């Protein structure tokens, strides 16, 4: 039986893992006949972290509609655009107009709190999901503890994963564990190419904390590689001018630049690469990267600074032999030599299905969660 579901979450053109995850999950549910409504920010939100040219989203199905606040609210308080209130008002409107059965929220902040308020107004049950940064910034740091706990205890279902379920067990018993993310193997198909130029890439936000992402180290490694290698920097943000100025990027012809790409263009971008840099040891907290799974699914190589990288993803995906290379980011010359030797052994074509759980089964987990929730609510 198809359901009427509203997602309250980040969504393109906003960049980020939650936005992309919501895009793919909503798309999958809509393709299976469910009526999906996306409630998200106006296209003017995001500023430096909005994907250029991604306003026209390919929905591919009539079962998916996007709702954004119709207009900017008048200036009221300094430095406050009242986005949360606009989203709450819109959520109540969509629930009532489209007879929504379940509200599914993304990040705890602000979407989970807004979902709690929307239930108080409409009575519609809600699901809470989380990312990684909201747990680190708020839950583990004990920020906004009262409203977060209220949102969690009031949720009809909290969808988490086995790594993080302990954070919620003292607040609620209504926990369900799903994989953090599963790529659609019908879209993130394996690449098969033969070329004389080796193409690597680093993809992500370039904010004021770009040093934590090892971007400077990546550029130093690239300087040690031969002209046969090039690196595509895919990103934008407040730190990009500082980054370019400090590393003298203008003089490095091996570096190519492009802004964010939307989720539906990511499969093609990844298939154009030979390897992806994922440096994480300088970050303030560990991450589970959706992009890493998508890259692994397409069969390209991963150059990482984490010796335990494979362990983080081995429960979700079968990682090919020699597909991951761990290097020391501060030893530029040795890292460059290792990459030059390794990249010739990375398989140039792989099978498309390398995940231990299929995207179809991943979508089915949400379907079963909704079914159980609705049955419990009569």
C-alpha positions as CSV (number, residue, x, y, z in Angstrom):
1,X,0.0,0.0,0.0
2,X,1.5,3.4,-0.9
3,X,2.0,5.9,1.8
4,X,1.9,9.7,1.9
5,X,5.2,10.8,3.4
6,X,6.8,14.2,3.9
7,X,10.5,14.6,4.3
8,X,11.6,17.7,6.3
9,X,15.3,17.9,5.5
10,X,18.2,19.5,3.7
11,X,17.8,19.1,-0.1
12,X,19.5,20.3,-3.2
13,X,20.5,22.9,-4.2
14,X,21.9,22.8,-0.7
15,X,25.1,20.8,-0.7
16,X,25.9,18.0,1.8
17,X,25.5,14.4,2.7
18,X,22.1,14.7,4.3
19,X,20.8,16.6,1.3
20,X,22.1,13.9,-1.1
21,X,20.9,11.1,1.1
22,X,17.4,12.6,1.2
23,X,17.4,13.0,-2.5
24,X,18.2,9.4,-3.2
25,X,16.0,7.9,-0.5
26,X,13.0,10.1,-1.5
27,X,13.6,9.2,-5.2
28,X,13.7,5.5,-4.4
29,X,10.4,5.6,-2.3
30,X,8.7,7.6,-5.0
31,X,9.7,5.2,-7.7
32,X,8.0,2.4,-5.6
33,X,4.7,4.3,-5.7
34,X,4.7,6.3,-2.5
35,X,3.6,9.9,-2.5
36,X,6.6,11.8,-1.4
37,X,6.7,15.5,-0.4
38,X,10.0,17.3,0.3
39,X,9.8,20.3,2.7
40,X,13.0,22.2,2.6
41,X,14.7,25.6,2.4
42,X,14.2,28.3,-0.2
43,X,16.7,28.1,-3.1
44,X,18.2,31.4,-1.7
45,X,19.4,29.6,1.4
46,X,22.9,28.3,1.7
47,X,24.9,31.1,0.1
48,X,28.4,29.6,-0.4
49,X,27.2,26.1,0.1
50,X,24.5,26.0,-2.6
51,X,25.0,24.1,-5.8
52,X,25.1,26.4,-8.8
53,X,22.5,25.5,-11.5
54,X,20.8,22.8,-9.4
55,X,17.5,24.6,-8.9
56,X,15.8,22.5,-11.6
57,X,15.9,19.0,-10.0
58,X,15.1,16.0,-12.2
59,X,12.3,14.3,-10.2
60,X,11.7,11.6,-12.8
61,X,8.3,10.7,-11.2
62,X,5.1,12.5,-10.5
63,X,5.1,10.9,-7.0
64,X,7.6,13.4,-5.8
65,X,6.9,17.1,-5.0
66,X,9.1,19.7,-3.5
67,X,7.8,22.4,-1.2
68,X,9.8,25.5,-0.3
69,X,8.7,28.6,1.7
70,X,6.9,30.8,-0.9
71,X,8.7,34.0,0.0
72,X,11.3,35.5,2.3
73,X,10.0,36.7,5.6
74,X,10.4,40.4,6.5
75,X,13.4,41.4,8.4
76,X,12.7,41.1,12.1
77,X,15.6,40.2,14.2
78,X,19.3,40.9,13.3
79,X,21.1,38.0,11.7
80,X,18.0,35.7,11.8
81,X,16.2,34.8,8.6
82,X,13.5,32.9,10.5
83,X,14.1,29.8,8.3
84,X,12.9,27.4,11.0
85,X,9.6,29.2,11.6
86,X,9.0,29.3,7.8
87,X,9.7,25.6,7.5
88,X,7.4,24.8,10.5
89,X,4.6,26.8,9.0
90,X,5.1,25.1,5.6
91,X,5.2,21.7,7.2
92,X,1.9,22.2,8.9
93,X,0.4,23.4,5.6
94,X,1.7,20.4,3.6
95,X,0.6,17.9,6.2
96,X,-3.0,19.3,6.1
97,X,-3.2,19.8,2.4
98,X,-1.7,16.5,1.3
99,X,-3.0,14.3,4.1
100,X,0.5,13.3,5.1
101,X,0.6,10.1,7.1
102,X,4.3,10.2,8.3
103,X,6.7,13.1,8.7
104,X,10.4,12.0,8.2
105,X,13.0,14.5,9.5
106,X,16.7,14.7,8.6
107,X,19.1,16.3,11.0
108,X,18.1,16.6,14.7
109,X,18.8,20.3,14.4
110,X,16.5,21.9,13.4
111,X,14.4,19.3,11.5
112,X,13.8,16.9,14.4
113,X,12.7,19.7,16.7
114,X,10.4,21.1,14.0
115,X,8.9,17.6,13.5
116,X,8.1,17.4,17.2
117,X,6.3,20.8,17.0
118,X,4.5,19.8,13.9
119,X,3.2,16.6,15.6
120,X,1.9,18.7,18.5
121,X,0.0,20.9,16.0
122,X,-1.3,18.2,13.6
123,X,-1.0,14.9,15.4
124,X,0.9,13.3,12.5
125,X,3.6,10.8,13.7
126,X,7.2,11.6,12.9
127,X,10.5,9.8,12.3
128,X,13.8,11.3,13.3
129,X,17.1,10.6,11.5
130,X,20.5,12.1,12.2
131,X,23.7,12.7,10.4
132,X,27.2,12.8,12.0
133,X,27.8,16.4,12.5
134,X,24.6,17.1,14.4
135,X,25.6,14.3,16.9
136,X,29.1,15.8,17.3
137,X,28.1,19.5,17.4
138,X,25.0,19.1,19.7
139,X,24.4,15.7,21.3
140,X,27.9,14.9,22.3
141,X,28.6,18.5,23.2
142,X,25.4,18.7,25.3
143,X,24.2,21.7,23.4
144,X,20.4,22.4,23.3
145,X,19.9,19.3,25.4
146,X,16.3,20.0,26.5
147,X,14.8,20.5,23.1
148,X,16.8,17.7,21.5
149,X,15.7,15.2,24.2
150,X,12.1,16.4,23.8
151,X,12.3,15.7,20.1
152,X,13.9,12.3,20.6
153,X,11.5,11.1,23.3
154,X,8.5,12.4,21.3
155,X,9.5,10.7,18.1
156,X,7.5,7.7,17.0
157,X,10.7,6.2,15.6
158,X,14.4,7.2,15.8
159,X,16.4,5.8,12.9
160,X,20.1,5.4,13.9
161,X,22.9,2.9,13.2
162,X,24.7,0.4,15.4
163,X,27.6,2.7,16.0
164,X,25.4,5.5,17.5
165,X,22.4,3.8,19.0
166,X,24.0,4.0,22.5
167,X,23.5,7.8,22.4
168,X,19.7,7.4,22.3
169,X,19.0,4.3,24.4
170,X,18.6,6.3,27.6
171,X,16.0,8.6,26.0
172,X,13.9,6.2,24.0
173,X,13.2,2.6,23.3
174,X,11.7,3.3,19.8
175,X,15.0,2.8,18.0
176,X,15.6,1.2,14.6
177,X,19.0,0.6,13.2
178,X,19.5,1.1,9.4
179,X,22.8,1.4,7.5
180,X,23.8,5.1,7.5
181,X,23.7,5.1,3.7
182,X,23.6,2.8,0.7
183,X,24.3,3.9,-2.8
184,X,22.0,3.0,-5.7
185,X,24.1,0.5,-7.6
186,X,21.9,1.0,-10.7
187,X,23.1,4.6,-10.8
188,X,26.6,4.4,-9.3
189,X,27.7,1.9,-11.9
190,X,31.3,0.8,-12.3
191,X,33.6,2.8,-14.6
192,X,35.6,1.2,-17.3
193,X,38.2,3.4,-19.0
194,X,41.6,3.5,-20.4
195,X,43.5,6.7,-20.5
196,X,47.0,8.1,-20.4
197,X,46.2,10.8,-17.8
198,X,45.6,9.7,-14.2
199,X,42.8,11.7,-12.7
200,X,42.4,12.1,-8.9
201,X,39.9,14.3,-7.0
202,X,39.1,15.9,-3.6
203,X,35.4,16.7,-3.2
204,X,33.7,18.6,-0.4
205,X,33.1,22.0,1.4
206,X,36.1,24.3,1.5
207,X,35.3,26.3,4.6
208,X,37.4,28.2,7.2
209,X,38.6,24.8,8.5
210,X,40.0,23.6,5.1
211,X,43.3,22.6,6.8
212,X,41.4,19.9,8.8
213,X,40.5,18.2,5.5
214,X,44.1,17.8,4.5
215,X,43.7,19.8,1.4
216,X,47.1,21.5,1.7
217,X,48.7,18.0,2.1
218,X,46.9,16.8,-1.0
219,X,48.4,19.7,-3.1
220,X,51.9,19.0,-1.8
221,X,51.5,15.4,-2.8
222,X,50.3,16.4,-6.2
223,X,53.4,18.6,-6.7
224,X,55.5,15.4,-6.3
225,X,53.6,13.5,-8.9
226,X,54.5,13.5,-12.6
227,X,52.6,15.6,-15.1
228,X,50.7,12.4,-16.0
229,X,48.6,13.1,-12.9
230,X,46.0,15.8,-12.4
231,X,43.7,16.6,-9.4
232,X,40.2,17.9,-9.6
233,X,39.2,20.1,-6.7
234,X,35.4,20.0,-6.4
235,X,34.2,22.4,-3.8
236,X,33.3,25.9,-2.7
237,X,32.9,27.8,0.5
238,X,34.1,30.7,2.6
239,X,37.7,29.3,2.9
240,X,38.4,28.9,-0.8
241,X,40.2,32.2,-1.4
242,X,42.3,31.8,1.8
243,X,43.1,28.2,0.7
244,X,44.2,29.3,-2.8
245,X,46.2,32.2,-1.5
246,X,48.1,30.1,1.1
247,X,49.0,27.2,-1.1
248,X,49.7,29.3,-4.3
249,X,47.3,27.2,-6.3
250,X,47.5,29.5,-9.3
251,X,50.9,28.2,-10.1
252,X,50.0,24.5,-9.9
253,X,48.9,23.4,-13.4
254,X,48.0,19.9,-12.1
255,X,45.0,21.3,-10.2
256,X,41.7,21.8,-11.9
257,X,38.8,23.5,-10.2
258,X,35.0,23.1,-10.4
259,X,32.2,24.0,-7.9
260,X,29.8,21.5,-6.2
261,X,27.9,19.1,-8.4
262,X,24.4,18.0,-7.6
263,X,23.7,14.4,-6.5
264,X,22.4,13.3,-9.9
265,X,25.7,14.4,-11.5
266,X,27.9,12.7,-9.0
267,X,27.8,9.2,-10.6
268,X,29.2,10.6,-13.8
269,X,31.8,12.6,-12.1
270,X,33.0,9.6,-10.1
271,X,33.2,7.5,-13.2
272,X,35.5,10.0,-14.8
273,X,38.1,9.5,-12.0
274,X,40.8,7.0,-11.2
275,X,40.9,7.7,-7.5
276,X,39.5,10.0,-4.8
277,X,41.4,11.6,-1.9
278,X,39.6,11.1,1.5
279,X,41.8,12.6,4.2
280,X,40.1,12.6,7.7
281,X,42.6,12.3,10.5
282,X,42.9,16.1,10.9
283,X,39.1,16.4,11.3
284,X,37.8,17.2,14.8
285,X,35.6,14.1,14.8
286,X,35.3,10.8,12.8
287,X,33.0,10.8,9.8
288,X,31.0,8.2,7.8
289,X,31.2,9.5,4.2
290,X,28.4,8.8,1.8
291,X,30.7,9.9,-0.9
292,X,33.2,7.2,0.0
293,X,30.5,4.5,-0.5
294,X,29.5,6.0,-3.8
295,X,33.2,6.0,-4.9
296,X,33.7,2.4,-3.8
297,X,30.5,1.4,-5.6
298,X,31.8,2.8,-8.9
299,X,35.1,0.9,-8.5
300,X,37.5,3.8,-8.3
301,X,40.4,3.9,-5.9
302,X,40.5,5.6,-2.6
303,X,43.6,7.4,-1.3
304,X,43.2,7.9,2.5
305,X,45.2,8.9,5.5
306,X,43.3,6.4,7.7
307,X,44.8,3.0,8.3
308,X,41.3,1.8,9.5
309,X,39.4,3.2,6.5
310,X,38.4,-0.3,5.3
311,X,37.0,-1.3,8.7
312,X,34.7,1.7,8.7
313,X,32.9,0.6,5.4
314,X,33.5,-3.2,5.3
315,X,30.1,-3.9,6.9
316,X,28.3,-2.2,4.0
317,X,30.5,-2.7,0.9
318,X,32.8,-5.3,-0.5
319,X,36.0,-3.4,-1.1
320,X,38.0,-4.6,-4.0
321,X,41.6,-5.8,-3.7
322,X,44.0,-2.8,-3.8
323,X,41.1,-0.4,-4.1
324,X,42.2,1.5,-1.0
325,X,45.7,3.0,-0.4
326,X,46.6,4.4,3.0
327,X,49.4,7.0,2.9
328,X,51.1,9.3,5.4
329,X,49.8,12.8,4.3
330,X,52.9,14.6,5.7
331,X,55.4,12.5,3.8
332,X,54.7,14.0,0.4
333,X,57.4,12.3,-1.6
334,X,56.8,8.8,-0.2
335,X,53.0,9.2,-0.6
336,X,53.4,10.3,-4.2
337,X,55.6,7.3,-5.0
338,X,53.1,5.0,-3.4
339,X,50.3,6.5,-5.4
340,X,52.2,6.3,-8.7
341,X,52.9,2.6,-8.1
342,X,49.5,1.7,-6.8
343,X,47.3,3.4,-9.3
344,X,48.5,1.2,-12.1
345,X,47.2,-1.8,-10.2
346,X,43.8,-0.5,-9.4
347,X,41.3,-2.5,-11.4
348,X,40.1,-0.4,-14.4
349,X,36.7,-2.0,-14.4
350,X,34.7,-3.8,-11.6
351,X,31.3,-5.3,-11.2
352,X,28.6,-2.7,-10.5
353,X,27.2,-4.5,-7.4
354,X,29.7,-4.4,-4.6
355,X,27.5,-3.6,-1.6
356,X,26.5,-6.1,1.0
357,X,23.0,-4.6,1.2
358,X,21.3,-3.5,-2.0
359,X,19.8,-0.1,-2.5
360,X,16.5,-1.8,-3.0
361,X,16.7,-3.4,0.4
362,X,17.9,-0.2,1.9
363,X,14.7,1.6,0.7
364,X,12.7,-1.4,1.9
365,X,13.9,-0.8,5.4
366,X,12.3,2.6,5.5
367,X,9.1,1.1,4.0
368,X,8.9,-1.5,6.7
369,X,9.6,1.1,9.4
370,X,6.7,3.2,8.1
371,X,4.4,0.2,7.9
372,X,5.2,-0.8,11.5
373,X,4.7,2.8,12.7
374,X,1.3,3.2,11.0
375,X,0.1,-0.2,12.3
376,X,1.1,0.8,15.8
377,X,-0.9,4.1,15.5
378,X,-4.0,2.4,14.2
